[in-house]
């Protein structure tokens, strides 16, 4: 207080009146309802009582060791000091939000020391104050030990709920959010409007241009300026208020998932604002009389009326959650809680709406998948319930109840073959649970009693069916035309390919023996696909800007298909026609398209535009998954076997180990022999000694132990959805093998289209990783073999933009334009116009029909 209230402060009975008035005004305040009425907030009340007791002990200790002229005798083992430290530890254990009490009490000690110093020049006074700081620290040693003892487990063990949905706040967003919370709690003391269990906003809403956050920062700056003019006590009080709130502001830790919550200010209000308000009342009413008391009681009565109506709301959990959704409509957790409350009350249709909203706000929140599955099941929409549970299992495959529920849902629909896999996993996860083995036995019995079909076609393992329709694709660049099921655009009759393999080239002799490399690539790929009966595959080869003086790629691709057919038979796979085989599509982009892009400034003088061509191939693909590779790469038998098992996950992107062959390629006569010799050279590193490839041995992912720990068994046992490289992804040879669900390629707009290629291959890794996808690195026996050619002949391989900067931009927003020289991202893979009309020709090449 100031001199204006000195007379009343000198009289304890009058001071008690002010204290009672302050406690009534704050204690009956509507903000106090949540800590008393809401179960999860009740520990705040206990923590506050302990914090108040600790504060009293601290004040009594300081009275016994009052400084004079900045000097005092430290008493770290004084009885009140030890009692205060013990109570602080208990308060912090009751609720970690009390961790701000220790710095606030230390600030009080600093203020007492500061005011004990004789007035004089600020610099001299500050130096004397600094000399007293070590004595303060020694005196407060038990308090510091208690705070650290409580802070360490709170900091390490509590990372907040639902890590899969936690927003990634930038440091400036954390500061803006903290400013908003500090100002919000002050405003709510005066104007308790829109109180609810929490206030939450997505990270993208926290910007300096927002009136909430930018305005709060300006208000806080104004408060600091005002306190500075008012004097030391005002400054210390404001800083102590922020210190008391600091554990709940979410600046250092990720514990705070929501923007703010009313209960977070409870300890600060009762420990600091109550005595501060007492001082303010003493200043405003030095001689309190009936009129002053009546005014205080009138305000308390208004507060009590508001509290009564609020208590009636808080007595109904459904009303509390509905109010929270109303106040924070873009928070996934309140949407989920409201949805489950509606579901439990029999309002499944309304629950479905809330649970779908929760998944839109956080697509990886497992609980929402479970709730949505139950709601759809209650609505008798069993097939949709299965799809919802399947999505949940994909995000969290180690969840026993997810595997069990999905298996039982599929069992009820008679889909016993699918159900058995999920139920088997459930049994493996929880062998002691009786429900999973019982359901598994019932499924096995149903499968044993099921009669085989009258006629047999392709084995189910080789020819999985899908109800998904192929994606429409353009017949001419710039003028899309939908392709119907069974059209020649897909090369199949009625089913969507599981996998599209995309590569790009032109017959310009690039780097030596290009024709041999391309024929070997096609022959060995097609041969292995036939060996694995992997028919639901399409190979999309893009021929970019074919040179006029040389024949196109069609004859080379046909030669490769013919050679790949050697030694395999359709009858082994049960195929009845050429349409059952893998489809091979050759898409030719005319020289006119290339010239138009050059004239528009998107391409340089080089005749090849690798990532423009690959983007076109991705656009034209129709498979559920898209693998982008190069036409000088050969897949190992282990890698083709992994792909043929069809165990790819839609939430992952796949890269693979790469080996180099130091011998010039030939056109394979007998694919099996050629492949065996090539794999033998690729796995014998002595062949690389003295070559440019020798230094690549240390850059293989199998030389990186974290990759081996996570993916050492993936090639042979499949992707279980759990493996990941801690903290990142494997960023080598990204251009030779990149595999992801087609939807993921479309979502990130594939590769940036620029006139340079340096760093562009890795950019797709950054895009996928920025979207939260999991990188799976395939290790031997899964690997690629890079066929030998001359190196450093690509004129587009220029370092124009720093790759790390490019990667940072791709992670932040994969759809943004990364550089002014980049072609507009929304045009990716589509081109139009040109001197020759910009027509793209597409030919379906299936071995046995050489005329196309």
C-alpha positions in Angstrom: 0.0 0.0 0.0 1.0 3.6 -0.2 1.1 6.5 2.2 -2.6 7.1 1.5 -3.5 3.9 3.4 -0.8 4.1 6.0 -3.2 5.1 8.8 -5.6 2.2 8.2 -2.7 -0.2 7.8 -1.4 0.8 11.2 -4.6 -0.4 12.8 -4.9 -4.2 12.5 -8.6 -4.2 13.1 -9.2 -1.9 10.1 -6.8 -3.9 8.0 -8.8 -7.0 8.9 -11.9 -5.3 7.5 -10.2 -4.7 4.2 -8.9 -8.2 4.1 -12.3 -9.6 4.7 -13.7 -7.5 1.9 -11.0 -8.6 -0.5 -11.5 -12.3 0.4 -15.2 -11.9 -0.1 -14.8 -10.2 -3.5 -12.4 -12.9 -4.7 -13.7 -15.9 -2.8 -17.3 -15.6 -4.0 -16.1 -14.7 -7.5 -17.5 -16.8 -10.4 -14.0 -17.8 -11.3 -13.9 -19.8 -8.1 -16.7 -22.2 -9.2 -14.6 -24.5 -11.3 -12.0 -25.5 -8.6 -14.9 -26.5 -6.4 -17.5 -27.9 -8.8 -15.4 -29.7 -11.4 -13.6 -32.9 -10.4 -10.4 -32.4 -12.4 -10.0 -28.9 -11.0 -10.5 -29.8 -7.3 -6.7 -30.3 -6.7 -6.3 -26.6 -7.4 -8.3 -25.9 -4.2 -6.0 -28.1 -2.1 -2.9 -26.7 -3.7 -4.1 -23.1 -3.1 -4.7 -23.8 0.7 -1.2 -25.2 1.0 0.2 -22.3 -1.0 -1.5 -19.8 1.3 -0.1 -21.6 4.3 3.4 -21.6 2.7 3.1 -17.9 2.0 2.2 -17.2 5.7 5.2 -19.2 6.9 7.4 -17.3 4.4 6.1 -13.9 5.7 6.7 -14.9 9.4 10.2 -16.1 8.4 10.9 -12.8 6.7 9.6 -10.8 9.8 12.1 -12.7 11.9 15.0 -12.0 9.5 14.1 -8.5 8.2 16.9 -6.8 6.3 18.4 -3.5 7.2 20.2 -1.4 4.7 20.2 -4.4 2.4 22.0 -6.6 4.9 20.6 -9.5 6.9 21.7 -12.8 8.4 20.5 -15.7 6.3 18.5 -18.3 8.3 18.0 -21.2 5.9 17.3 -23.6 8.8 14.8 -21.3 10.5 11.6 -23.1 11.6 9.3 -21.0 9.5 11.6 -21.3 6.5 11.6 -25.1 6.7 7.8 -25.2 7.3 7.3 -22.9 4.3 9.5 -25.1 2.1 7.7 -28.3 3.2 4.3 -26.7 2.5 5.5 -25.5 -0.9 6.5 -29.0 -1.8 3.1 -30.3 -0.8 1.3 -27.6 -2.8 3.3 -28.4 -5.9 2.6 -32.1 -5.5 -1.1 -31.4 -5.2 -0.9 -29.4 -8.4 2.2 -28.5 -10.4 0.6 -25.1 -11.1 1.9 -24.1 -7.7 5.5 -24.2 -8.9 5.1 -20.5 -9.6 4.9 -19.9 -5.9 8.6 -20.2 -5.2 9.7 -17.4 -7.7 6.8 -15.2 -6.4 8.0 -15.5 -2.8 11.6 -14.9 -3.9 10.4 -11.7 -5.7 8.8 -10.6 -2.4 12.1 -11.1 -0.6 13.8 -9.0 -3.4 11.3 -6.3 -2.9 11.9 -6.2 0.9 15.7 -6.0 0.3 15.2 -3.3 -2.3 13.1 -1.1 -0.1 15.5 -1.6 2.8 18.3 0.1 0.8 18.7 3.9 1.3 17.4 6.0 -1.6 20.0 7.3 -4.0 21.2 6.9 -7.5 19.7 3.9 -9.3 23.0 2.4 -10.3 24.5 2.6 -6.9 21.3 1.2 -5.3 21.3 -1.7 -7.9 24.9 -2.6 -7.1 24.1 -2.8 -3.4 21.1 -4.9 -4.2 23.1 -7.4 -6.3 25.5 -7.8 -3.4 22.6 -9.0 -1.3 21.4 -11.6 -3.8 23.8 -14.4 -2.7 22.5 -14.0 0.9 18.9 -14.2 -0.4 19.7 -17.3 -2.3 21.3 -18.9 0.8 18.4 -17.9 2.9 15.9 -19.4 0.4 17.9 -22.6 -0.1 15.2 -25.0 1.4 12.5 -23.3 -0.7 14.6 -23.7 -3.9 15.3 -27.4 -3.1 11.6 -28.0 -2.6 10.6 -26.3 -5.8 13.2 -28.2 -7.8 12.2 -31.5 -6.2 8.7 -30.9 -7.4 9.6 -29.4 -10.8 11.8 -32.1 -12.1 9.2 -35.0 -12.2 6.5 -32.5 -13.3 8.7 -31.4 -16.2 9.9 -34.8 -17.3 6.7 -36.9 -16.8 4.0 -34.5 -18.0 4.0 -33.8 -21.7 0.3 -33.1 -22.0 -2.6 -35.2 -23.3 -2.8 -36.8 -26.7 0.7 -36.3 -28.2 -0.7 -37.2 -31.6 -2.8 -34.0 -31.5 -0.4 -31.6 -29.8 0.1 -28.4 -31.8 3.6 -27.4 -32.7 3.7 -23.9 -31.3 6.5 -21.6 -32.4 8.3 -19.6 -29.7 6.5 -16.4 -30.8 3.2 -18.2 -30.6 4.0 -19.4 -27.1 4.8 -15.8 -26.1 1.6 -14.5 -27.7 -0.4 -17.2 -26.0 1.2 -16.4 -22.6 0.4 -12.7 -23.0 -3.3 -13.6 -23.8 -3.6 -15.8 -20.8 -2.1 -13.2 -18.4 -4.4 -10.5 -19.7 -7.5 -12.8 -19.9 -7.2 -13.8 -16.3 -6.9 -10.1 -15.2 -9.9 -9.2 -17.3 -12.0 -12.1 -16.0 -11.5 -10.8 -12.4 -13.4 -7.7 -13.4 -15.6 -9.0 -16.2 -16.2 -12.8 -15.7 -17.7 -13.4 -19.2 -17.8 -16.6 -21.2 -16.4 -18.7 -18.4 -15.9 -22.4 -19.4 -13.7 -25.4 -18.6 -11.1 -24.3 -21.2 -10.5 -21.9 -24.0 -8.7 -23.5 -27.0 -7.7 -22.3 -30.5 -5.6 -23.9 -33.2 -2.0 -22.9 -33.4 -2.6 -21.1 -36.8 -5.0 -18.7 -35.1 -2.3 -17.5 -32.7 -0.9 -14.5 -34.7 0.2 -11.0 -33.8 -2.5 -9.6 -36.1 -5.2 -11.2 -34.0 -7.0 -8.8 -31.7 -6.9 -11.4 -29.0 -3.2 -12.2 -29.1 -1.7 -9.1 -30.6 -4.0 -6.9 -28.5 -3.1 -8.8 -25.3 0.6 -8.3 -26.0 0.0 -4.5 -26.4 -2.0 -4.5 -23.1 0.7 -6.3 -21.3 3.3 -3.8 -22.6 1.1 -0.9 -21.4 0.7 -2.6 -17.9 4.5 -2.9 -17.6 4.9 0.8 -18.5 2.2 1.8 -16.0 3.8 -0.3 -13.2 7.2 1.2 -14.0 5.8 4.7 -13.5 4.0 3.7 -10.3 7.1 2.4 -8.5 8.9 -0.7 -7.4 6.0 -2.3 -5.6 3.8 -2.2 -8.7 6.6 -3.7 -10.9 7.3 -6.5 -8.4 3.6 -7.3 -8.0 3.1 -7.5 -11.8 6.1 -9.7 -12.2 5.1 -11.9 -9.3 1.6 -12.3 -10.8 3.2 -13.6 -14.1 5.6 -15.8 -12.0 2.6 -17.4 -10.3 0.9 -18.1 -13.6 4.1 -19.2 -15.4 3.7 -23.0 -14.9 0.4 -22.9 -16.8 1.4 -20.5 -19.6 3.1 -23.3 -21.7 6.2 -21.3 -22.6 8.7 -23.9 -21.8 6.9 -27.3 -21.8 4.3 -28.8 -24.1 2.0 -29.6 -21.2 -0.6 -27.0 -22.0 -2.7 -28.3 -25.0 -5.4 -25.7 -24.8 -5.0 -21.9 -25.0 -6.2 -21.1 -21.5 -8.4 -22.5 -18.7 -10.2 -20.6 -15.9 -8.8 -22.8 -13.2 -5.3 -21.9 -14.1 -5.5 -18.5 -12.4 -6.9 -19.8 -9.1 -3.7 -20.0 -7.2 -2.5 -16.6 -8.4 -5.8 -14.9 -7.5 -5.9 -16.2 -4.0 -2.2 -16.0 -3.1 -1.4 -12.6 -4.7 -4.6 -10.8 -5.8 -6.3 -11.1 -2.4 -3.6 -9.3 -0.5 -3.1 -6.9 -3.4 -6.9 -6.1 -3.4 -6.7 -5.6 0.4 -4.1 -3.0 -0.1 -6.1 -1.4 -2.9 -9.2 -1.2 -0.6 -7.1 0.3 2.1 -6.0 3.0 -0.3 -9.5 3.6 -1.6 -11.2 3.5 1.8 -8.8 4.4 4.6 -11.7 4.7 7.1 -14.3 2.1 6.0 -17.8 2.9 7.1 -21.3 1.5 6.5 -21.4 3.0 3.0 -18.2 1.3 1.9 -19.2 -2.0 3.5 -22.5 -1.8 1.7 -20.8 -1.2 -1.6 -18.6 -4.2 -1.1 -21.5 -6.4 0.0 -23.5 -5.3 -3.0 -20.7 -6.4 -5.4 -20.5 -9.7 -3.5 -24.2 -10.2 -3.8 -24.0 -9.7 -7.6 -21.1 -12.2 -7.7 -23.1 -14.7 -5.7 -26.1 -14.4 -8.0 -23.8 -15.1 -11.0 -22.1 -18.0 -9.1 -25.5 -19.6 -8.4 -26.5 -19.7 -12.0 -23.0 -20.9 -13.0 -23.1 -23.7 -10.3 -26.4 -25.0 -11.8 -24.5 -25.3 -15.2 -21.5 -27.0 -13.6 -23.7 -29.5 -11.9 -24.5 -30.9 -15.3 -21.4 -32.3 -17.0 -23.1 -32.3 -20.4 -23.9 -28.6 -20.1 -20.3 -27.8 -19.1 -19.0 -29.6 -22.2 -21.6 -28.1 -24.5 -20.6 -24.7 -23.1 -16.9 -25.4 -23.8 -17.7 -26.4 -27.4 -19.7 -23.2 -27.8 -16.7 -21.1 -26.4 -14.0 -23.2 -28.3 -15.6 -24.8 -31.3 -12.2 -25.7 -32.9 -10.9 -27.9 -30.1 -10.9 -31.6 -30.9 -11.0 -32.8 -27.2 -14.2 -31.0 -26.2 -15.8 -32.2 -29.5 -14.9 -35.7 -28.6 -16.1 -35.5 -25.0 -19.4 -34.0 -26.1 -19.8 -36.7 -28.7 -19.3 -39.4 -26.1 -21.7 -37.8 -23.8 -24.4 -37.7 -26.5 -23.6 -41.3 -27.4 -24.1 -42.4 -23.8 -27.4 -40.6 -23.7 -28.6 -42.5 -26.8 -28.3 -39.6 -29.3 -26.0 -41.4 -31.7 -26.7 -39.3 -34.7 -25.7 -36.1 -32.9 -22.7 -37.9 -31.5 -21.6 -38.9 -35.0 -21.5 -35.2 -36.0 -19.4 -34.2 -33.0 -17.0 -37.1 -33.3 -16.4 -36.5 -37.0 -15.7 -32.8 -36.2 -13.1 -34.0 -33.6 -11.4 -36.1 -36.3 -11.4 -33.2 -38.7 -9.6 -31.1 -36.1 -7.2 -33.9 -35.2 -7.2 -36.8 -37.7 -4.9 -39.0 -35.5 -6.9 -38.9 -32.2 -7.5 -42.6 -31.5 -10.3 -42.1 -29.1 -12.4 -40.3 -31.7 -12.1 -43.3 -34.0 -13.4 -45.6 -31.2 -16.3 -43.3 -30.4 -17.3 -42.9 -34.1 -17.2 -46.6 -34.6 -19.6 -47.1 -31.6 -21.9 -44.3 -32.9 -22.1 -45.8 -36.4 -22.6 -49.3 -35.0 -25.5 -48.0 -32.9 -27.0 -46.5 -36.0 -26.9 -49.9 -37.7 -24.2 -48.7 -40.2 -21.9 -51.6 -39.6 -19.8 -51.3 -42.8 -19.1 -47.6 -42.0 -18.3 -48.6 -38.5 -15.7 -51.1 -39.8 -14.1 -48.4 -42.0 -13.9 -46.0 -39.0 -12.3 -48.7 -36.8 -9.9 -49.7 -39.5 -8.7 -46.1 -39.8 -8.2 -46.0 -36.0 -6.2 -49.3 -36.1 -4.1 -47.9 -38.9 -3.1 -44.9 -36.8 -2.6 -47.0 -33.6 -2.0 -50.7 -34.6 -0.8 -51.7 -31.1 -4.2 -50.9 -29.6 -5.7 -54.2 -28.4 -9.3 -53.0 -28.3 -9.0 -51.5 -31.8 -7.8 -54.9 -33.3 -10.4 -56.8 -31.3 -13.3 -54.5 -32.2 -12.4 -54.4 -35.9 -12.1 -58.2 -36.0 -15.5 -58.7 -34.4 -17.1 -56.1 -36.7 -15.8 -57.9 -39.7 -16.9 -61.2 -38.2 -20.5 -59.9 -37.9 -20.4 -59.0 -41.6 -19.3 -62.4 -42.6 -15.9 -61.2 -43.7 -14.1 -63.9 -41.8 -10.9 -63.9 -43.8 -10.2 -60.3 -43.0 -11.4 -60.7 -39.4 -8.9 -63.5 -38.7 -5.9 -61.2 -39.2 -7.1 -58.6 -36.8 -8.2 -61.1 -34.2 -4.8 -62.9 -34.4 -3.1 -59.6 -33.7 -5.4 -58.9 -30.8 -4.5 -62.3 -29.3 -0.9 -61.5 -29.7 -1.3 -58.2 -28.0 -3.4 -59.5 -25.0 -3.0 -63.3 -24.7 -4.8 -63.3 -21.4 -8.0 -61.7 -22.6 -10.7 -64.3 -23.1 -12.8 -62.4 -25.8 -10.1 -62.4 -28.6 -9.3 -66.1 -28.6 -13.0 -66.9 -28.5 -13.8 -64.7 -31.5 -10.7 -66.1 -33.3 -11.9 -69.7 -32.8 -15.3 -68.8 -34.1 -13.8 -67.2 -37.2 -11.6 -70.2 -37.9 -14.6 -72.5 -37.5 -16.6 -70.4 -40.0 -13.8 -70.4 -42.5 -13.4 -74.2 -42.1 -17.2 -74.7 -42.8 -17.2 -72.4 -45.8 -17.6 -74.2 -49.1 -15.1 -73.4 -51.8 -16.3 -71.6 -55.0 -17.4 -73.7 -58.0 -14.8 -72.2 -60.3 -11.4 -70.8 -59.4 -9.7 -67.8 -61.0 -6.7 -65.9 -59.7 -5.5 -66.6 -56.2 -6.8 -64.0 -53.7 -3.3 -63.2 -52.6 -2.3 -62.3 -56.1 -5.4 -60.5 -57.2 -6.9 -58.5 -54.3 -10.1 -56.7 -55.2 -11.1 -53.2 -54.3 -14.2 -51.1 -54.5 -12.3 -47.9 -55.1 -12.7 -46.3 -58.5 -9.7 -45.1 -60.5 -8.9 -41.4 -60.4 -9.8 -39.6 -63.6 -6.8 -38.5 -65.7 -6.4 -36.2 -68.7 -6.1 -37.4 -72.3 -4.5 -34.2 -73.4 -2.6 -31.8 -71.2 -4.7 -29.0 -69.9 -8.0 -30.6 -70.9 -8.9 -33.4 -68.4 -11.3 -36.0 -69.5 -12.6 -38.7 -67.0 -11.6 -42.2 -67.7 -14.3 -44.9 -67.0 -13.7 -48.1 -65.3 -12.3 -50.6 -67.8 -11.0 -48.0 -70.2 -7.7 -48.3 -71.9 -6.4 -45.5 -69.8 -5.9 -47.8 -66.9 -5.2 -51.0 -68.8 -7.4 -53.1 -66.5 -11.0 -54.1 -66.5 -12.8 -53.0 -63.3 -10.3 -52.9 -60.5 -7.9 -50.1 -59.3 -4.2 -51.1 -59.5 -2.6 -51.5 -56.1 0.7 -49.9 -57.2 1.7 -47.4 -59.9 5.5 -47.3 -60.7 6.5 -44.0 -62.3 9.7 -43.2 -64.2 10.8 -40.6 -66.8 13.4 -40.6 -69.6 14.2 -39.5 -73.1 16.3 -41.4 -75.7 19.2 -38.9 -75.8 22.0 -41.2 -74.8 22.4 -39.4 -71.5 25.5 -40.5 -69.5 26.1 -43.6 -71.7 24.2 -46.7 -72.7 20.9 -45.2 -71.9 19.1 -47.7 -74.1 20.7 -50.7 -72.4 19.8 -49.2 -68.9 16.2 -48.6 -69.9 15.7 -52.1 -71.5 17.2 -53.8 -68.4 15.1 -51.7 -66.1 11.9 -52.6 -67.9 12.8 -56.3 -68.4 13.9 -57.0 -64.9 11.0 -55.1 -63.3 8.4 -56.8 -65.5 10.0 -60.2 -65.1 9.8 -60.0 -61.3 6.3 -58.7 -61.3 5.2 -61.8 -63.3 7.2 -64.1 -61.1 5.3 -62.8 -58.0 2.0 -62.9 -59.8 1.8 -59.2 -59.0 -0.7 -58.2 -61.7 -2.5 -55.3 -60.1 0.4 -53.0 -61.0 0.8 -50.3 -63.7 4.1 -49.0 -65.0 3.9 -45.4 -66.1 6.9 -44.3 -68.1 6.9 -40.7 -69.2 8.9 -39.8 -72.4 9.8 -36.1 -72.2 10.7 -34.0 -75.2 11.8 -36.9 -77.4 14.7 -35.9 -79.7 13.7 -35.8 -83.4 16.9 -37.4 -84.6 16.4 -40.6 -82.6 13.5 -43.2 -82.3 11.2 -42.8 -79.3 11.1 -45.1 -76.2 8.3 -47.3 -77.4 10.5 -49.8 -79.2 12.9 -49.9 -76.2 10.0 -50.5 -73.8 8.5 -53.2 -76.0 12.0 -54.9 -76.2 12.2 -54.8 -72.4 8.7 -56.3 -72.0 9.5 -59.1 -74.4 12.8 -60.0 -72.6 11.0 -59.8 -69.2 8.5 -62.4 -70.4 11.2 -65.0 -70.7 10.7 -68.1 -68.5 7.4 -67.1 -66.9 3.8 -68.4 -67.7 0.4 -66.8 -67.1 -0.9 -70.2 -66.1 1.2 -70.2 -62.9 -0.8 -67.1 -61.8 -4.2 -68.2 -63.0 -4.4 -65.3 -65.5 -6.8 -65.7 -68.3 -5.9 -62.8 -70.5 -3.4 -60.1 -71.1 -5.5 -57.7 -69.0 -4.6 -59.7 -65.9 -0.9 -58.8 -66.3 0.7 -55.6 -65.1 -0.2 -52.7 -67.4 2.6 -50.7 -69.0 1.7 -47.2 -70.2 4.0 -44.9 -72.2 3.1 -41.2 -72.0 4.9 -39.0 -74.5 5.2 -35.2 -73.9 5.9 -33.4 -77.1 8.8 -30.9 -77.8 6.2 -28.2 -78.0 5.4 -28.5 -74.3 9.0 -28.3 -73.4 9.6 -25.2 -75.6 6.5 -23.5 -74.1 7.8 -24.0 -70.6 11.2 -22.6 -71.7 9.5 -19.6 -73.2 7.6 -19.0 -70.0 10.8 -19.1 -68.0 10.1 -22.3 -66.0 12.8 -24.3 -67.7 16.4 -23.7 -68.7 18.2 -24.9 -71.8 18.5 -28.5 -70.7 16.4 -30.9 -72.9 15.1 -32.9 -69.9 12.8 -31.8 -67.1 12.9 -34.8 -64.7 10.5 -33.6 -62.0 8.0 -32.1 -64.5 7.9 -35.5 -66.2 7.6 -37.4 -62.9 4.8 -35.1 -61.8 2.9 -35.8 -65.0 3.3 -39.6 -64.3 2.0 -39.2 -60.8 -1.0 -37.2 -62.1 -1.7 -40.0 -64.6 -1.2 -42.8 -62.2 -4.3 -44.6 -60.9 -2.8 -47.0 -58.2 -3.6 -46.8 -54.5 0.2 -46.3 -54.0 2.7 -44.6 -56.2 6.4 -45.5 -56.4 8.6 -42.9 -58.2 11.9 -44.2 -59.4 14.5 -43.8 -62.2 14.8 -45.9 -65.4 18.4 -46.9 -64.4 17.3 -48.6 -61.2 16.8 -52.3 -60.7 14.8 -53.6 -57.7 16.2 -56.5 -55.7 14.1 -59.7 -55.5 13.6 -59.0 -51.8 12.2 -55.6 -52.6 9.7 -56.9 -55.2 8.6 -59.6 -52.7 8.0 -56.9 -50.1 5.8 -54.9 -52.5 4.0 -58.0 -53.7 2.8 -58.8 -50.2 0.7 -55.6 -50.4 1.4 -54.5 -46.8 2.0 -50.8 -47.4 0.7 -48.3 -44.9 -1.1 -45.1 -46.0 0.4 -43.1 -43.2 4.0 -43.8 -44.2 6.4 -42.9 -47.0 9.0 -45.5 -48.0 12.6 -45.1 -49.1 15.1 -47.9 -49.7 18.8 -48.7 -49.5 20.8 -48.2 -52.7 23.7 -50.2 -54.1 25.8 -49.3 -57.1 26.9 -51.5 -60.0 30.3 -50.5 -61.4 29.9 -52.5 -64.7 28.2 -51.2 -67.8 24.7 -52.6 -68.3 23.6 -54.9 -71.2 20.2 -56.0 -72.5 19.3 -59.1 -70.5 18.8 -62.3 -72.5 17.8 -64.5 -69.6 16.4 -62.2 -66.9 17.0 -64.7 -64.0 20.7 -65.1 -64.8 21.2 -61.4 -65.4 19.5 -60.5 -62.2 21.5 -63.0 -60.2 24.8 -61.7 -61.5 23.7 -58.1 -61.0 22.7 -58.8 -57.3 26.0 -60.6 -56.8 28.0 -57.6 -58.0 25.9 -55.1 -56.0 26.3 -56.9 -52.7 30.1 -57.3 -53.1 31.7 -54.0 -52.2 35.1 -55.0 -53.5 33.7 -54.2 -57.0 33.4 -50.5 -55.9 37.0 -50.1 -54.8 38.8 -47.4 -56.8 35.5 -46.1 -58.3 33.4 -43.1 -57.7 30.9 -45.3 -55.8 33.4 -46.4 -53.1 32.4 -43.5 -50.8 28.7 -44.5 -50.9 29.3 -47.5 -48.7 29.2 -45.4 -45.5 26.0 -43.6 -46.6 23.8 -46.6 -46.7 20.9 -46.7 -44.1 22.1 -50.1 -42.9 25.2 -48.3 -41.6 23.0 -46.2 -39.4 22.2 -48.1 -36.2 18.8 -46.3 -35.5 17.6 -47.3 -38.9 18.7 -50.9 -38.3 17.0 -51.0 -34.9 13.7 -49.7 -36.4 13.6 -51.4 -39.8 16.0 -54.4 -39.7 13.1 -56.9 -40.0 10.7 -54.8 -42.1 11.6 -56.2 -45.5 11.0 -59.8 -44.4 8.3 -59.4 -41.8 6.4 -56.4 -43.2 5.7 -52.9 -42.0 3.9 -53.1 -38.6 3.2 -49.4 -38.5 5.4 -48.8 -35.5 8.9 -48.4 -36.8 10.3 -44.9 -37.2 13.7 -43.1 -37.2 13.7 -41.1 -34.0 13.5 -37.4 -34.9 13.6 -37.6 -38.7 13.9 -39.5 -41.9 16.6 -41.0 -44.2 17.7 -38.3 -46.6 19.9 -40.2 -49.2 19.2 -41.3 -52.7 15.6 -39.9 -52.5 15.3 -39.6 -56.2 15.8 -43.3 -56.9 13.0 -44.7 -54.8 10.1 -42.9 -53.1 6.9 -44.6 -52.4 3.7 -43.3 -50.7 -0.1 -43.5 -51.0 -1.3 -41.7 -54.1 -3.5 -39.5 -51.9 -0.4 -38.3 -50.1 1.3 -37.4 -53.3 -1.7 -35.4 -54.4 -2.0 -33.7 -50.9 1.5 -32.2 -51.1 1.3 -31.4 -54.8 4.2 -33.8 -55.6 7.6 -32.3 -56.5 8.3 -28.5 -56.9 8.7 -27.8 -60.6 11.8 -25.7 -61.1 14.5 -25.3 -63.7 17.1 -26.9 -61.4 17.0 -30.3 -59.7 19.5 -30.0 -56.9 17.6 -30.6 -53.6 14.3 -31.2 -55.4 14.5 -35.0 -54.9 14.8 -34.5 -51.1 12.0 -31.9 -51.0 9.4 -34.6 -51.2 10.8 -36.2 -48.0 10.4 -32.8 -46.3 6.9 -32.5 -47.6 5.8 -35.9 -46.4 7.6 -35.5 -43.1 6.1 -32.1 -42.5 2.6 -33.7 -43.0 3.4 -36.1 -40.1 3.9 -39.2 -42.2 6.2 -41.9 -40.9 9.4 -42.7 -42.9 10.0 -46.4 -43.4 13.5 -47.2 -44.7 13.6 -50.6 -46.5 16.9 -52.4 -45.7 18.5 -55.5 -47.3 17.3 -57.8 -48.7 15.2 -54.9 -49.9 17.4 -52.5 -51.9 17.8 -50.8 -55.3 20.7 -51.3 -57.7 21.8 -48.2 -59.6 23.0 -49.3 -63.0 26.4 -47.8 -64.0 26.6 -44.6 -66.1 28.8 -41.5 -66.3 28.1 -39.0 -63.5 27.9 -35.2 -63.2 26.4 -34.7 -66.7 23.0 -33.3 -65.6 23.0 -29.6 -66.5 20.0 -29.1 -64.2 21.8 -30.3 -61.1 22.6 -26.7 -60.0 22.5 -25.5 -56.4 20.1 -22.5 -56.7 18.4 -22.6 -53.3 19.9 -23.8 -50.0 18.5 -27.4 -49.5 18.0 -26.9 -45.8 16.0 -23.7 -46.4 14.0 -25.4 -49.1 13.3 -28.3 -46.7 12.1 -26.0 -44.0 9.7 -24.3 -46.4 8.4 -27.7 -47.6 7.8 -28.9 -44.0 5.9 -25.7 -43.1 3.6 -25.7 -46.1 4.0 -28.2 -48.9 1.6 -26.3 -51.1 3.3 -23.0 -51.0 5.4 -21.5 -53.8 8.9 -22.0 -52.5 10.7 -19.6 -54.9 9.6 -17.0 -57.5 11.3 -19.2 -60.1 9.1 -22.2 -59.3 6.1 -22.9 -61.5 2.8 -22.2 -59.7 2.3 -25.3 -57.5 -1.4 -25.8 -58.4 -0.4 -26.4 -62.0 1.9 -29.4 -61.1 1.8 -32.2 -63.6 -0.4 -30.3 -66.0 0.8 -28.4 -69.1 -1.0 -26.8 -72.0 -0.4 -24.9 -75.2 2.9 -24.9 -77.1 4.0 -24.4 -80.6 2.9 -28.0 -81.5 -0.3 -28.0 -79.5 1.2 -29.5 -76.4 -0.4 -32.8 -77.1 0.5 -35.8 -74.9 0.2 -39.2 -76.5 -0.4 -42.3 -74.4 0.1 -45.8 -75.5 -0.9 -48.9 -73.5 1.8 -51.5 -73.9 1.0 -55.1 -72.7 3.3 -57.8 -73.8 1.5 -59.9 -76.5 0.2 -56.8 -78.2 3.2 -55.2 -79.8 1.1 -52.8 -81.9 0.0 -51.0 -78.7 
